[in-house]
Amino acid sequence: MSTAKPFWVFAYGSLMWNPGFATPETQAARLHGWHRAFCIYSEHYRGTPQKPGLILGLLPGGACRGLAHRLPRAGYDAVRRYLWTREIDNDGVYKEEVRRIHLHDGRVVEALVYLADRQHRQFAGKLPAARTATLVRGGLGTTGSNVAYLRNTVAHLRDLGLRDPALEELVRRTEASGGSLRRR
């Protein structure tokens, strides 16, 4: 865990709808220089070692829009430990870094950001769309289905007034009957 003490965490996937801690403030935010991608095999939360799912990571290039959650001052160390356990200890597929993010209200703040570790054995990189859809469709782990993870991400982005055409196309590819974007 880094010794830096940022008071924000950038959320671009499940941290958007399930931060796991009481946050005193949440705002729409943007991270420059990185984009979200289904690029990490999930062998824990959304899959198993025998049948991995695929989860989001941040890869270099572009910009990523999501949410920023302010970490509470009271209990700060406990929240940092929780985030470290959640994002790093379970699979070790992310690297925790501190990056500048742009909040919706115009502020620029330092935030914890979890980037895909491209050297990790579970790093999948950019897979063909059909392979990505197959992995997402079949992924099921300790926190539920990979399809629900995808749907929740797209639904929360829409709640923010944001669209991610690549994720929306992935929803279409994973749903044979054209189901809705209900949250689960």
Backbone torsions as a table, in degrees:
resi	resn	phi	psi	omega
1	MET	NA	132.8	179.9
2	SER	-68.0	155.4	179.7
3	THR	-86.5	-7.8	176.8
4	ALA	-61.3	154.0	-177.3
5	LYS	-125.0	64.2	176.3
6	PRO	-72.0	150.4	-178.8
7	PHE	-106.0	19.2	176.9
8	TRP	-136.3	154.2	170.8
9	VAL	-130.0	135.6	179.7
10	PHE	-88.4	129.1	-177.3
11	ALA	-116.0	125.0	-179.1
12	TYR	-129.6	-4.5	178.3
13	GLY	-137.1	-125.6	-174.9
14	SER	-64.5	-22.8	175.4
15	LEU	-63.2	-20.0	178.0
16	MET	-64.3	-47.6	-174.6
17	TRP	-102.8	-11.6	-179.0
18	ASN	-142.2	71.2	-179.0
19	PRO	-67.1	-27.0	178.0
20	GLY	83.4	7.2	176.5
21	PHE	-151.0	158.0	178.4
22	ALA	-77.8	117.7	-178.5
23	THR	-103.8	131.1	-178.6
24	PRO	-73.9	-13.9	-178.7
25	GLU	-160.6	139.1	175.0
26	THR	-134.7	136.0	178.9
27	GLN	-139.0	153.7	169.0
28	ALA	-62.8	144.9	-176.4
29	ALA	-148.6	162.6	179.9
30	ARG	-135.4	136.3	176.1
31	LEU	-112.5	118.2	179.2
32	HIS	-84.7	146.4	175.3
33	GLY	89.7	0.6	-177.8
34	TRP	-142.1	152.7	175.8
35	HIS	-136.4	152.8	179.7
36	ARG	-81.1	145.0	178.2
37	ALA	-155.9	144.9	171.0
38	PHE	-75.9	95.1	-170.7
39	CYS	-136.0	9.3	-177.4
40	ILE	-129.3	125.8	173.6
41	TYR	-68.2	131.6	178.6
42	SER	-103.8	117.8	178.6
43	GLU	-110.8	10.3	-176.5
44	HIS	-133.7	-72.6	-173.8
45	TYR	-70.0	-42.1	-174.5
46	ARG	-126.6	23.1	178.5
47	GLY	-176.2	-171.6	177.6
48	THR	-133.5	166.3	176.0
49	PRO	-58.7	-34.0	-179.5
50	GLN	-76.6	-30.3	-177.9
51	LYS	-141.9	79.6	-175.9
52	PRO	-69.6	148.3	169.4
53	GLY	-95.1	-162.4	-178.6
54	LEU	-141.6	127.1	-178.7
55	ILE	-120.6	168.5	-177.2
56	LEU	-78.5	147.9	171.2
57	GLY	-142.7	170.7	175.1
58	LEU	-104.1	128.8	178.7
59	LEU	-117.4	154.5	-178.8
60	PRO	-61.8	145.3	174.7
61	GLY	108.5	143.3	174.6
62	GLY	76.8	-147.0	178.7
63	ALA	-148.6	152.3	-179.3
64	CYS	-125.4	130.5	175.7
65	ARG	-106.7	139.0	-179.9
66	GLY	-164.5	-139.4	178.9
67	LEU	-123.8	155.6	170.3
68	ALA	-120.1	128.3	176.4
69	HIS	-106.9	129.4	175.3
70	ARG	-80.2	132.8	177.9
71	LEU	-79.5	142.2	-179.2
72	PRO	-71.2	144.7	175.3
73	ARG	-70.1	-44.5	175.9
74	ALA	-76.6	123.6	-178.6
75	GLY	83.7	14.5	-177.4
76	TYR	-53.3	-49.9	-176.8
77	ASP	-61.3	-38.0	178.4
78	ALA	-66.0	-39.7	178.3
79	VAL	-66.6	-40.8	177.0
80	ARG	-61.3	-43.0	178.1
81	ARG	-62.8	-42.1	177.8
82	TYR	-58.7	-49.5	-179.5
83	LEU	-61.4	-40.5	179.0
84	TRP	-62.0	-45.6	179.6
85	THR	-62.8	-46.4	-177.3
86	ARG	-64.9	-47.4	-170.9
87	GLU	-93.0	-25.9	-173.9
88	ILE	-113.5	-52.4	-171.1
89	ASP	-63.7	-39.4	-173.2
90	ASN	-62.8	-52.2	-179.5
91	ASP	-120.7	-21.0	-178.9
92	GLY	70.1	23.6	-175.2
93	VAL	-90.1	-3.5	179.1
94	TYR	-117.9	154.2	171.0
95	LYS	-112.7	131.0	177.7
96	GLU	-86.8	125.1	175.9
97	GLU	-134.5	163.3	175.0
98	VAL	-107.8	124.1	-178.6
99	ARG	-133.4	157.5	175.2
100	ARG	-81.2	133.6	175.4
101	ILE	-125.2	157.3	-179.7
102	HIS	-105.6	118.9	178.4
103	LEU	-84.4	156.8	-178.6
104	HIS	-58.1	-32.1	-178.1
105	ASP	-81.5	3.9	176.5
106	GLY	100.8	-14.4	178.4
107	ARG	-70.6	149.5	171.3
108	VAL	-115.0	123.1	-174.8
109	VAL	-130.1	158.9	172.2
110	GLU	-82.6	135.5	-177.5
111	ALA	-140.2	151.8	168.7
112	LEU	-69.3	135.0	178.4
113	VAL	-135.3	135.5	-179.9
114	TYR	-106.3	108.8	-176.5
115	LEU	-98.9	148.2	176.2
116	ALA	-64.3	130.9	175.4
117	ASP	-84.1	103.7	-174.8
118	ARG	-71.6	-7.0	176.7
119	GLN	-96.5	-8.4	-177.0
120	HIS	-73.7	146.1	-178.4
121	ARG	-62.3	-23.3	180.0
122	GLN	-89.4	2.4	177.1
123	PHE	-71.9	122.3	-177.4
124	ALA	-96.9	-24.8	-175.2
125	GLY	71.7	-164.2	179.0
126	LYS	-81.1	113.0	179.3
127	LEU	-98.5	157.5	173.1
128	PRO	-58.3	148.4	-175.8
129	ALA	-55.5	-41.3	-178.7
130	ALA	-65.4	-40.9	179.1
131	ARG	-66.5	-42.1	177.5
132	THR	-58.4	-47.5	-179.6
133	ALA	-61.5	-40.7	179.6
134	THR	-62.9	-45.2	179.6
135	LEU	-65.2	-44.0	-179.7
136	VAL	-65.4	-44.1	-179.2
137	ARG	-59.7	-36.7	-174.9
138	GLY	-95.7	-6.9	-175.2
139	GLY	-75.9	130.7	176.9
140	LEU	-148.5	121.5	-177.7
141	GLY	-135.3	-160.3	-174.0
142	THR	-65.3	-24.3	179.5
143	THR	-106.8	10.0	174.4
144	GLY	119.2	-164.9	-174.5
145	SER	-81.7	149.9	177.3
146	ASN	-67.0	-33.7	178.6
147	VAL	-65.1	-40.5	178.2
148	ALA	-63.0	-39.5	176.8
149	TYR	-59.6	-46.7	177.4
150	LEU	-61.7	-49.5	-178.7
151	ARG	-60.2	-44.1	179.4
152	ASN	-61.2	-41.9	179.4
153	THR	-61.8	-49.0	-179.2
154	VAL	-63.8	-43.0	-179.7
155	ALA	-63.1	-41.5	180.0
156	HIS	-70.4	-34.4	174.3
157	LEU	-63.6	-42.7	177.8
158	ARG	-62.6	-38.7	176.5
159	ASP	-58.5	-30.8	178.4
160	LEU	-84.3	-1.8	-176.9
161	GLY	79.8	21.2	-178.1
162	LEU	-111.7	150.1	175.4
163	ARG	-123.5	143.5	173.3
164	ASP	-126.8	93.8	-175.4
165	PRO	-54.6	-36.0	-179.6
166	ALA	-65.9	-42.2	178.4
167	LEU	-69.7	-37.8	178.2
168	GLU	-64.1	-38.0	176.1
169	GLU	-65.9	-38.3	178.3
170	LEU	-64.6	-38.6	174.9
171	VAL	-57.8	-47.5	179.9
172	ARG	-59.9	-40.5	-178.8
173	ARG	-69.0	-29.6	-175.9
174	THR	-88.1	-12.5	-177.5
175	GLU	-111.2	106.2	-177.8
176	ALA	-62.8	-35.8	-176.2
177	SER	-103.5	11.3	177.5
178	GLY	69.5	42.4	-178.7
179	GLY	-61.9	170.8	-176.6
180	SER	-82.8	176.1	178.4
181	LEU	-97.2	36.3	177.9
182	ARG	-59.6	146.7	175.7
183	ARG	-81.9	144.2	176.9
184	ARG	-134.6	NA	NA
